[in-house]
């Protein structure tokens, strides 16, 4: 399972601050087991590459010793199970609303871009519905008429702007949506 959280705005800040942020979250008991709600502890780490940056970062793994439940702590500027950063994918999704695939500026292949538009676009639509429900449950007066219909990413941005409270994020809306979904509606992610 993955826990998505703010661990720095970008790769550089992640390298400088992630250990401090994780240590603080662990010492304050903010990282809890999804099964027994006990505080989790640092277990290990693994290396993950970010293709368009040509860099690798260490991803921390935490665990609950009672339930033996492991979680990777993923920065919100990355997406689970993707080789490119969330920032790169988000940029492609945004630009695909007004540009053709061949016009998009990305290192990703055309087939990868098509898959992102189809797969991530569908996940954004699903996430938007779940987030509307979560925010209504939290007492946010959400009106469908208040959300300007259009590109799926634009609708997601509008919904996240209605969140019941501010959540610190890297600025990547896909990562912010994932933080809301993982915290309130596991195991949903984009």
BAVO-968661 format. One record per residue: residue in one letter; chain; x, y, z of N, C-alpha, C in turn. Coordinates in Angstrom, 3 decimals. Atoms other than C-alpha are relative to their C-alpha. Example, Ala and Ser with C-alpha at 12.3 -4.5 7.8 and 13.67 -1.06 7.14 Angstrom:
BEGIN
[pt "A" "A" [0.890 -1.190 0.000] [12.300 -4.500 7.800] [0.900 1.200 0.000]]
[pt "S" "A" [-0.820 -1.190 -0.060] [13.670 -1.060 7.140] [-0.770 1.090 0.730]]
END
This chain:
BEGIN
[pt "X" "A" [0.852 -1.174 0.000] [0.000 0.000 0.000] [0.900 1.240 0.000]]
[pt "X" "A" [-0.756 -1.240 0.099] [1.132 3.570 -0.555] [-0.672 1.092 0.820]]
[pt "X" "A" [0.476 -1.204 -0.669] [0.797 6.654 1.622] [0.593 1.162 -0.782]]
[pt "X" "A" [-0.452 -1.155 0.774] [0.990 9.836 -0.430] [-0.046 1.211 0.908]]
[pt "X" "A" [-0.069 -1.149 -0.900] [2.140 12.891 1.466] [0.968 1.048 -0.539]]
[pt "X" "A" [-0.914 -1.064 0.382] [3.917 16.199 1.083] [1.366 -0.312 0.603]]
[pt "X" "A" [-1.374 0.273 -0.445] [7.652 15.478 1.271] [0.989 0.932 -0.696]]
[pt "X" "A" [-0.802 -0.961 0.740] [8.943 18.501 -0.657] [-0.684 0.328 -1.312]]
[pt "X" "A" [0.647 -0.451 1.241] [7.874 20.484 -3.724] [0.500 -0.713 -1.241]]
[pt "X" "A" [-0.622 0.593 1.183] [10.244 18.739 -6.116] [1.104 -0.956 0.447]]
[pt "X" "A" [-1.034 0.987 -0.303] [13.094 16.246 -6.326] [1.092 0.597 0.899]]
[pt "X" "A" [-1.058 -0.645 -0.786] [15.664 18.706 -4.951] [-0.436 0.177 1.451]]
[pt "X" "A" [0.488 -0.225 -1.366] [13.555 19.676 -1.934] [-0.282 -1.327 0.707]]
[pt "X" "A" [0.206 1.335 -0.576] [12.621 16.026 -1.409] [1.311 -0.519 0.585]]
[pt "X" "A" [-1.311 0.444 -0.472] [16.326 15.194 -1.102] [0.463 0.744 1.232]]
[pt "X" "A" [-0.432 -0.834 -1.118] [16.869 18.042 1.336] [-0.874 -0.165 1.250]]
[pt "X" "A" [0.917 -0.094 -1.137] [13.760 17.739 3.543] [-0.809 -1.247 0.329]]
[pt "X" "A" [0.905 1.133 -0.223] [11.990 14.376 3.210] [0.297 -0.752 1.291]]
[pt "X" "A" [-0.346 0.732 -1.228] [13.904 12.676 6.034] [-0.510 0.728 1.240]]
[pt "X" "A" [0.464 -0.821 -1.119] [13.068 15.536 8.405] [-1.529 -0.064 0.126]]
[pt "X" "A" [1.466 0.042 -0.001] [9.376 15.527 7.418] [-0.493 -1.370 0.461]]
[pt "X" "A" [0.398 1.362 -0.385] [9.119 11.729 7.776] [0.277 -0.234 1.480]]
[pt "X" "A" [-0.354 0.180 -1.412] [10.945 11.725 11.145] [-1.007 0.718 0.904]]
[pt "X" "A" [0.975 -0.774 -0.778] [8.573 14.419 12.438] [-1.365 -0.703 0.018]]
[pt "X" "A" [1.293 0.695 0.084] [5.462 12.547 11.205] [0.012 -1.278 0.838]]
[pt "X" "A" [-0.099 1.223 -0.798] [6.690 9.315 12.822] [0.030 0.313 1.496]]
[pt "X" "A" [-0.113 -0.332 -1.430] [7.609 10.960 16.152] [-1.309 0.540 0.563]]
[pt "X" "A" [1.292 -0.537 -0.453] [4.219 12.701 16.333] [-1.140 -1.003 -0.159]]
[pt "X" "A" [1.024 1.032 0.165] [2.362 9.461 15.503] [-1.008 0.296 -1.088]]
[pt "X" "A" [0.919 -0.368 1.085] [0.820 10.942 12.347] [-0.143 -1.101 -1.044]]
[pt "X" "A" [0.075 1.113 0.951] [1.548 7.800 10.312] [-0.516 -1.212 0.770]]
[pt "X" "A" [0.649 1.074 -0.742] [-0.873 5.195 11.580] [-0.368 -1.158 -0.909]]
[pt "X" "A" [0.386 1.211 0.712] [-1.635 1.631 10.541] [-1.460 0.113 -0.431]]
[pt "X" "A" [1.375 -0.079 0.507] [-4.746 1.461 8.382] [-0.884 -1.101 0.593]]
[pt "X" "A" [0.769 1.104 -0.587] [-5.797 -1.746 10.193] [-0.285 0.235 1.483]]
[pt "X" "A" [0.190 -0.111 -1.460] [-5.204 -1.174 13.933] [0.162 1.420 0.529]]
[pt "X" "A" [-0.171 -1.413 -0.327] [-4.515 2.604 13.935] [1.139 0.279 0.983]]
[pt "X" "A" [-1.186 -0.221 -0.822] [-1.266 2.152 15.877] [1.021 0.793 -0.815]]
[pt "X" "A" [-1.054 -0.721 0.723] [1.683 4.406 15.022] [0.920 -0.983 -0.726]]
[pt "X" "A" [-0.889 0.841 0.799] [3.911 2.985 12.310] [1.452 0.403 0.266]]
[pt "X" "A" [-1.425 -0.251 -0.183] [7.714 2.781 12.353] [0.718 -0.148 -1.339]]
[pt "X" "A" [-0.817 0.117 1.212] [10.421 3.132 9.717] [0.427 -1.455 -0.154]]
[pt "X" "A" [-0.392 1.387 0.251] [11.143 -0.225 8.105] [1.215 -0.076 -0.918]]
[pt "X" "A" [-1.073 0.115 0.986] [13.347 0.185 5.026] [-0.188 1.082 -1.048]]
[pt "X" "A" [0.191 -0.920 1.123] [13.652 2.023 1.740] [0.356 -0.738 -1.290]]
[pt "X" "A" [-0.364 0.529 1.319] [13.944 1.344 -1.977] [0.213 1.184 -0.930]]
[pt "X" "A" [-0.304 -1.054 0.962] [15.104 3.335 -4.983] [-1.046 0.000 -1.105]]
[pt "X" "A" [0.970 -0.147 1.086] [12.665 4.683 -7.531] [0.526 1.038 -0.984]]
[pt "X" "A" [-0.448 -0.917 1.042] [13.601 6.291 -10.820] [-1.129 0.898 -0.471]]
[pt "X" "A" [0.946 -0.950 0.591] [11.909 9.335 -12.301] [0.516 0.259 -1.405]]
[pt "X" "A" [-0.521 0.091 1.366] [12.270 8.917 -16.025] [0.360 1.343 -0.617]]
[pt "X" "A" [-0.304 -1.237 0.727] [12.023 12.466 -17.394] [1.086 0.816 0.682]]
[pt "X" "A" [-1.046 -0.719 -0.720] [14.347 13.798 -14.684] [1.330 -0.742 -0.071]]
[pt "X" "A" [-1.209 0.804 0.038] [16.843 10.967 -15.133] [0.634 -0.144 1.369]]
[pt "X" "A" [-0.501 0.074 -1.371] [17.152 10.792 -11.346] [-0.674 -1.128 0.751]]
[pt "X" "A" [0.570 1.008 -0.888] [16.533 8.279 -8.606] [-0.108 0.595 1.390]]
[pt "X" "A" [0.171 -0.447 -1.376] [15.199 8.933 -5.134] [-0.276 -1.216 0.876]]
[pt "X" "A" [0.270 1.075 -0.960] [14.960 6.786 -2.016] [-1.408 0.183 0.553]]
[pt "X" "A" [1.364 -0.004 -0.529] [11.388 5.930 -1.016] [0.022 -0.754 1.335]]
[pt "X" "A" [0.036 0.612 -1.330] [10.914 5.198 2.700] [-1.206 -0.919 0.125]]
[pt "X" "A" [1.076 0.949 -0.281] [8.832 2.205 3.776] [-0.195 -0.043 1.511]]
[pt "X" "A" [0.340 0.102 -1.421] [7.041 2.202 7.136] [-0.863 -1.231 0.204]]
[pt "X" "A" [0.796 1.194 -0.249] [5.287 -0.682 8.851] [-0.573 0.001 1.405]]
[pt "X" "A" [0.605 0.244 -1.309] [3.089 -1.755 11.744] [0.501 -1.372 0.443]]
[pt "X" "A" [-0.569 1.273 -0.464] [4.887 -4.433 13.763] [-1.075 -0.964 0.483]]
[pt "X" "A" [1.078 0.875 -0.470] [1.595 -5.749 15.136] [-0.726 -0.668 -1.172]]
[pt "X" "A" [0.784 0.514 1.140] [-0.337 -6.137 11.845] [0.876 -0.468 -1.164]]
[pt "X" "A" [-0.928 0.298 1.101] [2.736 -6.524 9.629] [-0.500 0.617 -1.313]]
[pt "X" "A" [0.530 -0.744 1.133] [1.229 -3.933 7.276] [1.055 1.024 -0.424]]
[pt "X" "A" [-1.043 -0.882 0.518] [3.797 -2.098 5.081] [-0.601 1.065 -0.904]]
[pt "X" "A" [0.425 -1.103 0.857] [3.387 1.267 3.340] [1.221 0.750 -0.515]]
[pt "X" "A" [-1.026 -0.861 0.573] [5.665 3.159 0.957] [-0.472 1.444 0.150]]
[pt "X" "A" [0.321 -1.420 -0.134] [5.762 6.917 1.656] [0.403 0.702 -1.288]]
[pt "X" "A" [-0.239 -0.569 1.321] [5.428 8.490 -1.772] [-0.247 1.505 0.025]]
[pt "X" "A" [0.238 -1.449 0.053] [5.877 12.250 -2.332] [-1.147 0.302 -0.957]]
[pt "X" "A" [1.191 -0.301 0.802] [2.795 13.901 -3.784] [0.315 0.442 -1.428]]
[pt "X" "A" [-0.327 -0.364 1.385] [4.692 14.992 -6.903] [0.246 -1.236 -0.869]]
[pt "X" "A" [-0.066 1.244 0.764] [4.858 11.319 -7.973] [-1.368 -0.668 0.033]]
[pt "X" "A" [1.232 0.773 0.016] [2.003 9.015 -8.914] [0.355 -1.468 0.204]]
[pt "X" "A" [-0.280 1.425 -0.198] [1.801 5.393 -7.772] [0.096 -0.734 -1.335]]
[pt "X" "A" [-0.179 0.896 1.144] [3.048 2.881 -10.355] [0.250 0.721 -1.332]]
[pt "X" "A" [-0.341 -0.731 1.223] [4.216 5.517 -12.860] [1.488 0.294 -0.011]]
[pt "X" "A" [-1.433 -0.257 0.131] [7.765 5.990 -14.177] [0.306 1.484 -0.159]]
[pt "X" "A" [-0.163 -1.442 0.143] [7.246 9.675 -14.945] [-0.603 0.678 1.224]]
[pt "X" "A" [0.524 -0.723 -1.162] [6.555 12.300 -12.287] [-1.451 0.416 -0.226]]
[pt "X" "A" [1.367 -0.503 0.081] [3.049 13.466 -11.514] [-0.038 1.348 -0.699]]
[pt "X" "A" [-0.058 -1.307 0.659] [4.139 16.915 -12.703] [0.004 -0.149 -1.520]]
[pt "X" "A" [-0.067 0.242 1.444] [4.974 15.550 -16.165] [-1.356 -0.483 -0.522]]
[pt "X" "A" [1.297 0.552 0.415] [1.736 13.570 -16.398] [-1.077 1.075 0.075]]
[pt "X" "A" [0.974 -1.076 -0.153] [-0.297 16.505 -15.091] [0.122 1.009 -1.134]]
[pt "X" "A" [-0.219 -0.945 1.095] [1.258 18.812 -17.687] [-0.585 -0.533 -1.311]]
[pt "X" "A" [0.545 0.615 1.220] [0.339 16.383 -20.485] [-1.522 0.010 0.034]]
[pt "X" "A" [1.465 0.032 -0.130] [-3.235 16.013 -19.183] [-0.573 1.401 -0.226]]
[pt "X" "A" [0.477 -1.379 0.164] [-3.669 19.804 -18.975] [0.089 0.423 -1.468]]
[pt "X" "A" [-0.214 -0.434 1.388] [-2.203 20.460 -22.431] [-0.856 -0.781 -0.995]]
[pt "X" "A" [0.810 0.806 0.926] [-4.212 17.629 -24.018] [-1.403 0.564 -0.171]]
[pt "X" "A" [1.304 -0.635 0.138] [-7.337 19.706 -23.423] [-0.055 1.001 -1.128]]
[pt "X" "A" [-0.009 -1.019 1.050] [-6.203 22.233 -26.015] [0.985 -0.287 -1.138]]
[pt "X" "A" [-1.005 0.304 1.021] [-3.455 20.553 -28.072] [-0.132 -1.444 -0.464]]
[pt "X" "A" [-0.055 1.360 0.509] [-3.069 17.501 -30.237] [1.166 -0.753 0.622]]
[pt "X" "A" [-1.035 0.825 -0.628] [-0.927 14.621 -29.006] [1.379 0.290 -0.581]]
[pt "X" "A" [-1.299 -0.252 0.621] [1.850 15.351 -31.512] [0.584 1.360 0.385]]
[pt "X" "A" [-0.463 -1.331 -0.395] [2.067 18.947 -30.224] [0.476 0.074 1.450]]
[pt "X" "A" [-0.336 -0.019 -1.415] [2.585 18.036 -26.569] [1.502 -0.106 0.215]]
[pt "X" "A" [-1.430 0.025 -0.310] [6.045 18.706 -25.125] [0.250 -0.967 1.146]]
[pt "X" "A" [-0.317 1.004 -0.997] [7.124 15.556 -23.313] [1.005 -0.981 -0.571]]
[pt "X" "A" [-0.947 1.037 0.404] [9.841 12.926 -23.407] [-0.707 -1.336 -0.187]]
[pt "X" "A" [0.743 1.260 0.070] [7.162 10.221 -23.165] [-0.399 -0.308 -1.437]]
[pt "X" "A" [0.401 0.424 1.346] [6.270 8.199 -26.256] [-1.472 0.340 -0.231]]
[pt "X" "A" [1.388 -0.304 0.350] [3.034 8.869 -28.096] [-0.966 -1.024 0.604]]
[pt "X" "A" [0.883 1.027 -0.578] [1.578 5.550 -26.900] [-0.156 0.204 1.511]]
[pt "X" "A" [0.078 -0.283 -1.440] [2.419 6.468 -23.280] [-0.925 1.187 0.243]]
[pt "X" "A" [0.855 -1.187 -0.135] [0.779 9.874 -23.716] [-1.467 -0.375 -0.207]]
[pt "X" "A" [1.385 0.441 0.244] [-2.359 8.270 -25.178] [-0.544 -0.781 1.204]]
[pt "X" "A" [0.420 0.782 -1.171] [-2.476 5.851 -22.236] [-0.280 0.923 1.192]]
[pt "X" "A" [0.229 -0.947 -1.092] [-2.123 8.722 -19.727] [-1.327 0.719 -0.186]]
[pt "X" "A" [1.231 -0.757 0.255] [-4.911 10.682 -21.367] [-1.220 -0.875 0.255]]
[pt "X" "A" [1.121 0.924 -0.187] [-7.217 7.654 -21.391] [-0.102 -0.458 1.459]]
[pt "X" "A" [0.010 0.615 -1.325] [-6.244 6.039 -18.081] [-0.112 1.042 1.124]]
[pt "X" "A" [0.020 -1.012 -1.060] [-5.500 9.079 -15.906] [-1.248 0.866 -0.137]]
[pt "X" "A" [1.235 -0.767 0.200] [-8.391 11.000 -17.477] [-1.198 -0.687 0.624]]
[pt "X" "A" [1.104 0.752 -0.602] [-10.816 8.244 -16.430] [0.124 -0.010 1.521]]
[pt "X" "A" [-0.200 -0.011 -1.461] [-9.279 8.102 -12.950] [-0.329 1.369 0.592]]
[pt "X" "A" [0.344 -1.345 -0.466] [-9.673 11.877 -12.633] [-1.516 0.131 0.111]]
[pt "X" "A" [1.471 -0.073 -0.055] [-13.384 11.589 -13.461] [-0.534 -0.785 1.205]]
[pt "X" "A" [0.421 0.796 -1.156] [-13.795 8.823 -10.858] [0.354 0.705 1.308]]
[pt "X" "A" [-0.453 -0.692 -1.205] [-11.766 10.749 -8.267] [-0.860 1.228 0.277]]
[pt "X" "A" [0.842 -1.190 -0.180] [-13.857 13.876 -8.850] [-1.305 -0.369 0.683]]
[pt "X" "A" [1.241 0.453 -0.630] [-17.008 11.956 -7.957] [0.199 -0.374 1.459]]
[pt "X" "A" [-0.285 0.400 -1.383] [-15.438 10.469 -4.820] [0.288 1.230 0.860]]
[pt "X" "A" [-0.326 -1.202 -0.765] [-14.039 13.848 -3.731] [-1.240 0.843 0.278]]
[pt "X" "A" [1.250 -0.732 -0.241] [-17.426 15.539 -4.173] [-0.748 -0.624 1.176]]
[pt "X" "A" [0.691 0.720 -1.080] [-18.949 12.881 -1.923] [0.702 0.240 1.344]]
[pt "X" "A" [-0.753 -0.210 -1.242] [-16.170 13.208 0.688] [-0.179 1.417 0.535]]
[pt "X" "A" [0.118 -1.388 -0.428] [-16.397 16.995 0.763] [-1.408 0.304 0.493]]
[pt "X" "A" [1.382 -0.175 -0.488] [-20.201 16.899 1.095] [-0.144 -0.593 1.397]]
[pt "X" "A" [0.057 0.642 -1.327] [-19.814 14.485 4.029] [0.676 0.865 1.057]]
[pt "X" "A" [-0.716 -0.875 -0.923] [-17.411 16.998 5.594] [-0.728 1.334 0.192]]
[pt "X" "A" [0.802 -1.200 -0.187] [-20.107 19.677 5.359] [0.222 1.101 -1.016]]
[pt "X" "A" [-0.223 -1.010 1.039] [-18.945 21.514 2.236] [-1.232 0.034 -0.903]]
[pt "X" "A" [1.176 -0.084 0.868] [-21.990 22.803 0.334] [0.418 0.006 -1.476]]
[pt "X" "A" [-0.418 0.149 1.397] [-21.055 21.478 -3.120] [-1.216 -0.023 -0.906]]
[pt "X" "A" [1.073 -0.028 0.975] [-23.337 22.340 -5.983] [0.579 -0.345 -1.367]]
[pt "X" "A" [-0.453 0.357 1.341] [-22.955 20.710 -9.383] [0.000 1.218 -0.915]]
[pt "X" "A" [0.096 -1.200 0.829] [-23.987 24.049 -10.904] [1.202 0.920 0.212]]
[pt "X" "A" [-1.157 -0.841 -0.300] [-20.981 25.706 -9.224] [1.258 -0.493 -0.703]]
[pt "X" "A" [-1.164 0.572 0.674] [-18.583 23.402 -11.085] [-0.179 0.157 -1.503]]
[pt "X" "A" [0.057 -0.254 1.437] [-17.944 24.600 -14.611] [0.408 -1.256 -0.755]]
[pt "X" "A" [-0.294 1.212 0.771] [-18.152 21.590 -16.920] [1.065 0.296 -1.042]]
[pt "X" "A" [-1.053 -0.163 0.992] [-15.218 21.074 -19.210] [0.978 -1.150 0.071]]
[pt "X" "A" [-1.071 0.990 -0.041] [-11.922 19.244 -19.317] [0.046 -0.623 1.399]]
[pt "X" "A" [0.027 0.713 -1.278] [-11.668 16.602 -16.557] [0.948 0.610 1.026]]
[pt "X" "A" [-0.966 -0.579 -0.931] [-8.583 18.258 -15.033] [-0.535 1.308 0.577]]
[pt "X" "A" [0.580 -1.267 -0.453] [-10.336 21.636 -14.822] [-1.056 -0.241 1.065]]
[pt "X" "A" [1.024 0.331 -0.994] [-13.237 20.047 -12.968] [0.648 -0.453 1.301]]
[pt "X" "A" [-0.709 0.447 -1.202] [-10.823 18.336 -10.551] [0.565 1.191 0.762]]
[pt "X" "A" [-0.547 -1.211 -0.631] [-9.113 21.681 -9.871] [-1.080 0.760 0.763]]
[pt "X" "A" [1.097 -0.724 -0.639] [-12.460 23.310 -9.095] [-0.458 -0.716 1.273]]
[pt "X" "A" [0.439 0.778 -1.167] [-13.468 20.505 -6.733] [1.023 0.109 1.122]]
[pt "X" "A" [-1.039 -0.108 -1.030] [-10.120 20.602 -4.903] [0.013 1.389 0.631]]
[pt "X" "A" [0.101 -1.357 -0.536] [-10.605 24.354 -4.506] [-1.100 0.152 1.032]]
[pt "X" "A" [1.116 -0.030 -0.968] [-13.727 23.567 -2.440] [0.279 -0.881 1.219]]
[pt "X" "A" [-0.347 0.910 -1.098] [-11.885 21.269 -0.002] [-0.331 0.623 1.353]]
[pt "X" "A" [0.395 -0.514 -1.308] [-13.025 21.573 3.617] [1.140 0.597 0.813]]
[pt "X" "A" [-1.149 -0.566 -0.699] [-9.498 22.410 4.796] [1.198 -0.025 -0.942]]
[pt "X" "A" [-1.213 -0.052 0.818] [-6.135 23.292 3.324] [0.899 -1.187 0.335]]
[pt "X" "A" [-0.950 1.088 -0.156] [-3.658 20.458 2.798] [1.279 0.428 -0.700]]
[pt "X" "A" [-1.275 -0.391 0.595] [0.005 21.176 2.202] [0.353 -0.977 -1.116]]
[pt "X" "A" [-0.347 0.841 1.140] [1.046 19.903 -1.216] [1.067 0.679 -0.839]]
[pt "X" "A" [-1.037 -0.528 0.889] [3.681 20.375 -3.899] [-0.573 0.927 -1.060]]
[pt "X" "A" [0.651 -0.799 1.036] [1.142 22.186 -6.062] [-0.548 -0.862 -1.117]]
[pt "X" "A" [0.485 0.956 0.987] [0.485 19.120 -8.187] [-1.413 -0.429 0.410]]
[pt "X" "A" [1.397 0.297 -0.344] [-3.309 18.685 -8.252] [-0.285 -1.505 0.025]]
[pt "X" "A" [0.194 1.451 -0.023] [-3.101 14.962 -9.059] [0.497 -0.558 1.332]]
[pt "X" "A" [-0.527 0.428 -1.294] [-0.944 14.477 -5.950] [-0.901 0.420 1.140]]
[pt "X" "A" [0.913 -0.479 -1.037] [-3.289 16.594 -3.843] [-1.260 -0.855 0.032]]
[pt "X" "A" [1.179 0.881 0.054] [-6.271 14.544 -5.031] [0.331 -1.359 0.602]]
[pt "X" "A" [-0.405 1.286 -0.562] [-4.346 11.372 -4.179] [0.120 0.048 1.516]]
[pt "X" "A" [-0.091 -0.119 -1.466] [-3.649 12.658 -0.656] [-1.394 -0.048 0.614]]
[pt "X" "A" [1.375 0.020 -0.507] [-7.368 13.322 -0.113] [-0.592 -1.404 -0.118]]
[pt "X" "A" [0.576 1.330 0.211] [-8.336 9.953 -1.583] [0.612 -1.034 0.936]]
[pt "X" "A" [-0.667 0.998 -0.856] [-5.757 7.921 0.373] [-0.364 0.190 1.469]]
[pt "X" "A" [0.321 -0.284 -1.386] [-6.629 9.645 3.626] [-1.447 -0.344 0.328]]
[pt "X" "A" [1.428 0.097 -0.285] [-10.394 9.429 3.286] [-0.744 -1.122 -0.721]]
[pt "X" "A" [0.707 1.033 0.768] [-11.254 6.713 0.762] [0.962 -1.073 -0.520]]
[pt "X" "A" [-0.928 1.011 0.494] [-8.544 4.032 0.640] [-0.761 -1.155 -0.619]]
[pt "X" "A" [-1.305 -0.138 0.634] [-7.521 2.350 -1.616] [-0.033 0.771 -1.310]]
[pt "X" "A" [0.116 -0.733 1.260] [-8.525 4.842 -4.335] [1.197 0.917 -0.219]]
[pt "X" "A" [-1.025 -0.962 0.421] [-5.766 6.758 -6.186] [-0.141 0.248 -1.491]]
[pt "X" "A" [-0.047 -0.318 1.430] [-5.219 8.378 -9.560] [1.093 -0.791 -0.656]]
END
